[in-house]
Amino acid sequence: MSRLGTEKKLSSLEKPREFILWPELCSVENNLQTSTFKMKRNVAKEVFKAQIDEMYVKVTKAEEAREQQAASSLRK
């Protein structure tokens, strides 16, 4: 995914760092889409809150580990 983002010249904000696969479709029936098939972002945010929070924790830990590794390599 990283390679593809670089090839397409995406900024770092446009490159996903973490994602989940969810087995259920977003639909009007499960209240994640409007009748015009637009995503209900506020509902999706609540439905996926635990997964979103977990992804932020993983990304933060990975960034901290990279920073620590860079700092330790500079000290050598």
C-alpha positions as CSV (number, residue, x, y, z in Angstrom):
1,M,0.0,0.0,0.0
2,S,2.9,2.3,0.8
3,R,4.4,1.7,-2.6
4,L,1.2,2.4,-4.4
5,G,0.7,5.7,-2.4
6,T,4.2,6.8,-3.4
7,E,3.6,5.9,-7.1
8,K,0.4,7.9,-7.1
9,K,2.2,10.8,-5.3
10,L,-0.1,10.9,-2.4
11,S,0.7,13.1,0.6
12,S,1.3,11.4,4.0
13,L,-2.2,12.4,5.1
14,E,-3.7,10.6,2.1
15,K,-1.9,7.3,2.7
16,P,-3.8,4.9,5.1
17,R,-1.6,3.5,7.8
18,E,-4.1,1.1,9.2
19,F,-7.4,-0.3,8.1
20,I,-9.9,-3.0,9.0
21,L,-12.0,-5.3,6.9
22,W,-15.6,-5.4,8.0
23,P,-17.7,-8.4,6.8
24,E,-21.0,-6.5,6.6
25,L,-21.9,-4.0,3.9
26,C,-22.8,-0.5,4.9
27,S,-26.4,-0.1,4.0
28,V,-29.7,1.7,4.7
29,E,-30.9,-1.3,6.6
30,N,-28.0,-1.2,9.2
31,N,-28.4,2.6,9.4
32,L,-24.9,3.4,8.0
33,Q,-26.2,4.9,4.8
34,T,-28.9,7.4,4.0
35,S,-31.7,6.6,1.5
36,T,-29.6,8.3,-1.1
37,F,-26.7,6.0,-0.3
38,K,-24.5,8.6,1.4
39,M,-22.5,7.4,4.4
40,K,-23.8,8.5,7.8
41,R,-20.5,9.6,9.1
42,N,-21.6,10.3,12.6
43,V,-23.3,6.9,12.9
44,A,-20.3,5.1,11.4
45,K,-18.0,7.0,13.8
46,E,-20.0,5.6,16.8
47,V,-20.3,2.1,15.3
48,F,-16.6,1.8,14.6
49,K,-15.4,3.8,17.6
50,A,-13.6,0.9,19.2
51,Q,-11.8,-0.1,16.0
52,I,-10.9,3.5,15.2
53,D,-9.4,4.0,18.7
54,E,-7.5,0.8,18.4
55,M,-6.0,1.8,15.1
56,Y,-4.9,5.2,16.5
57,V,-3.2,3.4,19.4
58,K,-1.3,1.1,17.0
59,V,-0.2,3.9,14.7
60,T,0.9,6.0,17.7
61,K,3.0,3.1,19.1
62,A,4.6,2.5,15.7
63,E,5.5,6.1,15.3
64,E,7.0,6.2,18.8
65,A,9.0,3.1,18.1
66,R,10.3,4.6,14.9
67,E,11.3,7.9,16.7
68,Q,13.1,5.9,19.4
69,Q,15.0,3.9,16.8
70,A,16.0,7.0,14.9
71,A,17.1,8.7,18.1
72,S,19.2,5.7,19.2
73,S,20.8,5.5,15.8
74,L,21.8,9.2,16.0
75,R,23.4,8.6,19.4
76,K,25.7,5.9,18.0
